[in-house]
Amino acid sequence: MTEHRARETDYREMVDGSANRLCIHRHYVLQFANRTMARMFGYDRPADLVGVDIRTLIPGHRAPTPAANSGAARPGTRRQQVEGVKRDGQRVRVTALVAAVTWRARAATIVTLVPVEHPVSG
């Protein structure tokens, strides 16, 4: 295995196995989700989320403008508390960190979700 492939494997394991719930979308259509994100929303595999409109999981979600996709520091990162909707309809309150990124050489949005202690009832 080459050093590059080994680093790529390490990176994928780190992201997929992270306790952070991560996803990337382009024009609101999910391109990537890690295992923790899939489990949080009641899906068996991350691949089950690819192609889903993120607004079905996080109603009212807004992506940053493509113009915000500049600079390594990502000054346009937005933090907000939102309500997520699981596959079974249960609601959960989460803190969302949203930022513009480049994914596969094109503008996209990365979302990191952190559950708030108490789930939302109703």
MDAnalysis code that builds the backbone (N, CA, C; Angstrom):
import MDAnalysis as mda
import numpy as np

u = mda.Universe.empty(366, n_residues=122, atom_resindex=np.repeat(np.arange(122), 3), trajectory=True)
u.add_TopologyAttr("name", ["N", "CA", "C"] * 122)
u.add_TopologyAttr("resid", np.arange(1, 123))
u.add_TopologyAttr("resname", ["MET", "THR", "GLU", "HIS", "ARG", "ALA", "ARG", "GLU", "THR", "ASP", "TYR", "ARG", "GLU", "MET", "VAL", "ASP", "GLY", "SER", "ALA", "ASN", "ARG", "LEU", "CYS", "ILE", "HIS", "ARG", "HIS", "TYR", "VAL", "LEU", "GLN", "PHE", "ALA", "ASN", "ARG", "THR", "MET", "ALA", "ARG", "MET", "PHE", "GLY", "TYR", "ASP", "ARG", "PRO", "ALA", "ASP", "LEU", "VAL", "GLY", "VAL", "ASP", "ILE", "ARG", "THR", "LEU", "ILE", "PRO", "GLY", "HIS", "ARG", "ALA", "PRO", "THR", "PRO", "ALA", "ALA", "ASN", "SER", "GLY", "ALA", "ALA", "ARG", "PRO", "GLY", "THR", "ARG", "ARG", "GLN", "GLN", "VAL", "GLU", "GLY", "VAL", "LYS", "ARG", "ASP", "GLY", "GLN", "ARG", "VAL", "ARG", "VAL", "THR", "ALA", "LEU", "VAL", "ALA", "ALA", "VAL", "THR", "TRP", "ARG", "ALA", "ARG", "ALA", "ALA", "THR", "ILE", "VAL", "THR", "LEU", "VAL", "PRO", "VAL", "GLU", "HIS", "PRO", "VAL", "SER", "GLY"])
u.atoms.positions = np.array([
    [0.851, -1.176, 0.000],
    [0.000, 0.000, 0.000],
    [0.899, 1.242, 0.000],
    [0.606, 2.172, -0.867],
    [1.412, 3.377, -0.930],
    [1.127, 4.272, 0.271],
    [2.049, 5.176, 0.522],
    [1.872, 6.103, 1.644],
    [0.622, 6.964, 1.435],
    [0.389, 7.400, 0.205],
    [-0.798, 8.214, -0.094],
    [-2.077, 7.439, 0.211],
    [-2.132, 6.194, -0.232],
    [-3.333, 5.388, 0.006],
    [-3.512, 5.124, 1.496],
    [-2.416, 4.918, 2.220],
    [-2.497, 4.696, 3.665],
    [-3.063, 5.931, 4.364],
    [-2.604, 7.126, 3.967],
    [-3.131, 8.360, 4.557],
    [-4.611, 8.517, 4.224],
    [-4.982, 8.198, 3.003],
    [-6.376, 8.292, 2.583],
    [-7.248, 7.348, 3.413],
    [-6.779, 6.140, 3.634],
    [-7.511, 5.165, 4.447],
    [-7.639, 5.659, 5.884],
    [-6.544, 6.174, 6.444],
    [-6.581, 6.708, 7.808],
    [-7.592, 7.851, 7.919],
    [-7.578, 8.746, 6.944],
    [-8.482, 9.888, 6.960],
    [-9.930, 9.414, 6.883],
    [-10.226, 8.492, 5.979],
    [-11.594, 7.996, 5.833],
    [-12.060, 7.334, 7.131],
    [-11.210, 6.527, 7.756],
    [-11.586, 5.880, 9.020],
    [-11.845, 6.910, 10.104],
    [-11.033, 7.978, 10.132],
    [-11.208, 9.023, 11.134],
    [-12.547, 9.736, 10.935],
    [-12.869, 10.103, 9.711],
    [-14.108, 10.829, 9.431],
    [-15.319, 9.921, 9.620],
    [-15.267, 8.722, 9.067],
    [-16.402, 7.806, 9.169],
    [-16.660, 7.364, 10.600],
    [-15.596, 7.190, 11.377],
    [-15.741, 6.714, 12.743],
    [-15.879, 7.819, 13.776],
    [-15.873, 9.055, 13.331],
    [-15.935, 10.188, 14.242],
    [-17.247, 10.229, 15.014],
    [-17.175, 10.711, 16.239],
    [-18.391, 10.940, 17.023],
    [-19.144, 12.155, 16.479],
    [-18.459, 13.000, 15.717],
    [-19.112, 14.146, 15.092],
    [-19.993, 13.671, 13.950],
    [-21.170, 14.222, 13.882],
    [-22.095, 13.884, 12.791],
    [-21.801, 14.830, 11.643],
    [-21.274, 14.292, 10.557],
    [-20.820, 15.108, 9.440],
    [-21.550, 14.771, 8.158],
    [-21.834, 15.803, 7.373],
    [-22.356, 15.580, 6.030],
    [-21.917, 16.722, 5.137],
    [-21.918, 16.454, 3.856],
    [-21.601, 17.463, 2.851],
    [-22.726, 17.453, 1.842],
    [-23.208, 18.645, 1.505],
    [-24.243, 18.713, 0.478],
    [-23.883, 19.767, -0.559],
    [-24.425, 19.577, -1.721],
    [-24.286, 20.547, -2.806],
    [-25.696, 20.853, -3.277],
    [-26.064, 22.128, -3.236],
    [-27.419, 22.549, -3.609],
    [-28.453, 21.730, -2.829],
    [-28.174, 21.490, -1.553],
    [-29.044, 20.805, -0.596],
    [-29.135, 19.287, -0.782],
    [-28.523, 18.741, -1.794],
    [-28.549, 17.290, -2.015],
    [-27.298, 16.693, -1.361],
    [-27.514, 15.755, -0.421],
    [-26.381, 15.168, 0.292],
    [-25.463, 14.395, -0.647],
    [-24.177, 14.687, -0.533],
    [-23.137, 14.029, -1.315],
    [-22.363, 13.024, -0.466],
    [-22.335, 13.282, 0.851],
    [-21.569, 12.450, 1.779],
    [-22.189, 12.575, 3.163],
    [-22.191, 11.496, 3.902],
    [-22.555, 11.494, 5.325],
    [-21.704, 10.427, 5.995],
    [-21.317, 10.668, 7.243],
    [-20.576, 9.614, 7.938],
    [-21.549, 8.710, 8.692],
    [-21.015, 7.621, 9.244],
    [-21.861, 6.630, 9.929],
    [-22.644, 7.233, 11.088],
    [-22.003, 8.118, 11.837],
    [-22.655, 8.699, 12.998],
    [-23.844, 9.564, 12.589],
    [-23.708, 10.268, 11.489],
    [-24.814, 11.078, 10.966],
    [-25.974, 10.171, 10.549],
    [-25.657, 9.102, 9.840],
    [-26.705, 8.167, 9.403],
    [-27.441, 7.587, 10.607],
    [-26.696, 7.128, 11.609],
    [-27.325, 6.539, 12.806],
    [-28.195, 7.552, 13.537],
    [-27.722, 8.785, 13.632],
    [-28.479, 9.807, 14.346],
    [-29.873, 9.988, 13.741],
    [-29.961, 9.884, 12.421],
    [-31.237, 10.100, 11.751],
    [-31.993, 8.801, 11.465],
    [-31.470, 7.676, 11.975],
    [-32.197, 6.415, 11.875],
    [-31.968, 5.643, 10.587],
    [-30.853, 5.885, 9.919],
    [-30.526, 5.166, 8.686],
    [-29.476, 4.112, 8.987],
    [-29.521, 3.012, 8.245],
    [-28.590, 1.909, 8.471],
    [-27.181, 2.202, 7.976],
    [-27.094, 2.891, 6.847],
    [-25.783, 3.132, 6.226],
    [-25.691, 4.581, 5.761],
    [-24.494, 5.149, 5.769],
    [-24.329, 6.507, 5.245],
    [-24.802, 6.633, 3.795],
    [-24.614, 5.594, 3.011],
    [-25.024, 5.635, 1.602],
    [-26.530, 5.856, 1.454],
    [-27.311, 5.484, 2.487],
    [-28.759, 5.700, 2.441],
    [-29.119, 7.184, 2.449],
    [-28.188, 8.032, 2.903],
    [-28.439, 9.468, 2.941],
    [-28.003, 10.189, 1.664],
    [-27.112, 9.580, 0.898],
    [-26.639, 10.219, -0.326],
    [-27.812, 10.392, -1.284],
    [-27.991, 11.626, -1.761],
    [-29.085, 11.948, -2.659],
    [-30.309, 12.516, -1.956],
    [-30.321, 12.465, -0.618],
    [-31.442, 13.003, 0.161],
    [-31.289, 14.524, 0.267],
    [-32.382, 15.253, 0.212],
    [-32.371, 16.698, 0.430],
    [-32.194, 16.938, 1.923],
    [-31.148, 17.644, 2.300],
    [-30.856, 17.859, 3.722],
    [-32.000, 18.556, 4.437],
    [-32.826, 19.288, 3.712],
    [-33.937, 19.995, 4.348],
    [-35.029, 19.054, 4.833],
    [-34.982, 17.776, 4.418],
    [-35.905, 16.796, 5.003],
    [-35.410, 16.370, 6.384],
    [-34.109, 16.466, 6.602],
    [-33.518, 16.140, 7.905],
    [-33.479, 17.358, 8.814],
    [-33.192, 18.507, 8.232],
    [-33.083, 19.756, 8.986],
    [-33.940, 20.810, 8.276],
    [-35.238, 20.815, 8.545],
    [-36.103, 21.792, 7.892],
    [-35.616, 23.223, 8.164],
    [-35.657, 24.048, 7.145],
    [-35.228, 25.432, 7.298],
    [-33.736, 25.645, 7.132],
    [-32.968, 24.575, 6.913],
    [-31.524, 24.711, 6.723],
    [-31.241, 25.602, 5.519],
    [-30.273, 26.491, 5.681],
    [-29.839, 27.343, 4.569],
    [-28.346, 27.184, 4.379],
    [-27.957, 26.983, 3.143],
    [-26.541, 26.856, 2.813],
    [-25.916, 28.243, 2.702],
    [-24.619, 28.348, 3.006],
    [-23.952, 29.632, 2.795],
    [-23.866, 29.919, 1.299],
    [-23.737, 31.168, 0.956],
    [-23.613, 31.526, -0.455],
    [-22.278, 31.029, -0.987],
    [-22.203, 30.693, -2.271],
    [-20.930, 30.234, -2.837],
    [-19.802, 31.233, -2.633],
    [-20.115, 32.515, -2.544],
    [-19.084, 33.525, -2.328],
    [-18.380, 33.337, -0.989],
    [-19.043, 32.667, -0.045],
    [-18.437, 32.415, 1.267],
    [-17.379, 31.328, 1.189],
    [-17.255, 30.690, 0.052],
    [-16.319, 29.575, -0.108],
    [-14.926, 30.075, -0.474],
    [-14.327, 30.834, 0.424],
    [-12.981, 31.321, 0.162],
    [-12.198, 31.388, 1.459],
    [-10.919, 31.170, 1.375],
    [-10.053, 31.288, 2.538],
    [-10.035, 30.035, 3.383],
    [-8.846, 29.674, 3.856],
    [-8.683, 28.453, 4.634],
    [-9.348, 28.546, 6.002],
    [-9.476, 29.754, 6.540],
    [-10.037, 29.893, 7.884],
    [-11.544, 29.732, 7.904],
    [-12.183, 29.754, 6.765],
    [-13.626, 29.609, 6.665],
    [-14.343, 30.561, 7.623],
    [-14.134, 31.886, 7.431],
    [-14.741, 32.846, 8.353],
    [-16.262, 32.835, 8.317],
    [-16.850, 32.211, 7.293],
    [-18.299, 32.207, 7.164],
    [-18.989, 31.094, 7.925],
    [-18.299, 30.416, 8.827],
    [-18.939, 29.334, 9.578],
    [-20.063, 29.901, 10.436],
    [-21.216, 29.281, 10.320],
    [-22.402, 29.719, 11.048],
    [-22.761, 28.636, 12.071],
    [-23.144, 29.056, 13.254],
    [-23.548, 28.135, 14.325],
    [-24.989, 28.460, 14.676],
    [-25.828, 27.442, 14.702],
    [-27.228, 27.687, 15.047],
    [-27.848, 26.441, 15.656],
    [-28.851, 26.658, 16.486],
    [-29.606, 25.530, 17.020],
    [-30.812, 25.324, 16.127],
    [-31.000, 24.080, 15.711],
    [-32.100, 23.739, 14.809],
    [-32.739, 22.442, 15.290],
    [-33.854, 22.120, 14.680],
    [-34.538, 20.871, 14.981],
    [-34.334, 19.922, 13.810],
    [-33.846, 18.733, 14.106],
    [-33.701, 17.706, 13.094],
    [-34.885, 16.758, 13.145],
    [-35.167, 16.114, 12.021],
    [-36.270, 15.159, 11.956],
    [-35.699, 13.800, 11.558],
    [-35.825, 12.842, 12.466],
    [-35.324, 11.495, 12.201],
    [-36.231, 10.773, 11.211],
    [-35.740, 9.685, 10.694],
    [-36.483, 8.882, 9.711],
    [-37.862, 8.471, 10.231],
    [-37.954, 8.186, 11.539],
    [-39.234, 7.763, 12.128],
    [-40.123, 8.939, 12.532],
    [-39.679, 10.179, 12.228],
    [-40.467, 11.362, 12.540],
    [-40.129, 12.013, 13.868],
    [-39.351, 11.301, 14.713],
    [-38.956, 11.877, 16.001],
    [-38.089, 13.108, 15.747],
    [-38.267, 14.105, 16.582],
    [-37.497, 15.340, 16.443],
    [-36.373, 15.381, 17.468],
    [-35.274, 15.981, 17.079],
    [-34.127, 16.112, 17.962],
    [-33.529, 17.504, 17.770],
    [-33.211, 18.146, 18.877],
    [-32.592, 19.470, 18.799],
    [-31.082, 19.290, 18.667],
    [-30.504, 20.002, 17.716],
    [-29.070, 19.904, 17.465],
    [-28.479, 21.293, 17.265],
    [-27.193, 21.395, 17.535],
    [-26.441, 22.583, 17.158],
    [-25.771, 22.246, 15.837],
    [-25.973, 23.103, 14.852],
    [-25.395, 22.881, 13.523],
    [-24.284, 23.890, 13.274],
    [-23.139, 23.386, 12.848],
    [-22.047, 24.222, 12.377],
    [-22.051, 24.088, 10.863],
    [-22.225, 25.183, 10.162],
    [-22.410, 25.166, 8.714],
    [-21.350, 26.055, 8.075],
    [-20.670, 25.524, 7.060],
    [-19.644, 26.315, 6.377],
    [-19.532, 25.904, 4.915],
    [-19.109, 26.845, 4.116],
    [-18.828, 26.563, 2.708],
    [-17.483, 25.853, 2.616],
    [-17.398, 24.861, 1.734],
    [-16.161, 24.119, 1.500],
    [-16.044, 23.807, 0.010],
    [-14.910, 23.267, -0.344],
    [-14.740, 22.720, -1.682],
    [-14.763, 21.211, -1.547],
    [-15.636, 20.556, -2.281],
    [-15.778, 19.098, -2.249],
    [-15.672, 18.616, -3.685],
    [-14.687, 17.778, -3.924],
    [-14.457, 17.246, -5.262],
    [-14.394, 18.366, -6.299],
    [-13.611, 19.383, -5.954],
    [-13.278, 20.516, -6.822],
    [-14.456, 21.431, -7.141],
    [-15.520, 21.359, -6.344],
    [-16.673, 22.244, -6.548],
    [-17.180, 22.747, -5.202],
    [-17.843, 23.895, -5.232],
    [-18.399, 24.482, -4.010],
    [-19.444, 23.556, -3.403],
    [-19.421, 23.459, -2.088],
    [-20.369, 22.621, -1.357],
    [-20.519, 23.196, 0.047],
    [-21.321, 22.539, 0.857],
    [-21.545, 22.959, 2.237],
    [-21.287, 21.772, 3.153],
    [-20.523, 22.012, 4.214],
    [-20.312, 20.977, 5.223],
    [-21.141, 21.331, 6.449],
    [-21.777, 20.332, 7.019],
    [-22.611, 20.515, 8.203],
    [-22.131, 19.522, 9.261],
    [-21.842, 20.027, 10.436],
    [-21.489, 19.204, 11.590],
    [-22.592, 19.395, 12.615],
    [-23.162, 18.306, 13.094],
    [-24.264, 18.379, 14.056],
    [-23.837, 17.860, 15.419],
    [-24.233, 18.579, 16.441],
    [-23.982, 18.183, 17.820],
    [-25.335, 18.147, 18.519],
    [-25.755, 16.969, 19.002],
    [-27.055, 16.898, 19.681],
    [-27.059, 17.748, 20.949],
    [-28.190, 18.378, 21.214],
    [-28.403, 19.109, 22.452],
    [-28.904, 18.062, 23.440],
    [-28.605, 18.227, 24.702],
    [-28.907, 17.232, 25.734],
    [-30.296, 16.605, 25.673],
    [-31.333, 17.405, 25.547],
    [-32.693, 16.878, 25.656],
    [-33.387, 16.878, 24.305],
    [-33.883, 15.713, 23.864],
    [-34.613, 15.683, 22.589],
    [-35.902, 16.496, 22.666],
    [-36.314, 16.991, 21.522],
    [-37.540, 17.782, 21.442],
    [-38.717, 16.827, 21.353],
    [-39.730, 17.047, 22.164],
    [-40.907, 16.166, 22.099],
    [-41.914, 16.732, 21.114],
    [-42.789, 15.852, 20.643],
    [-43.873, 16.293, 19.784],
    [-43.666, 15.871, 18.428],
])
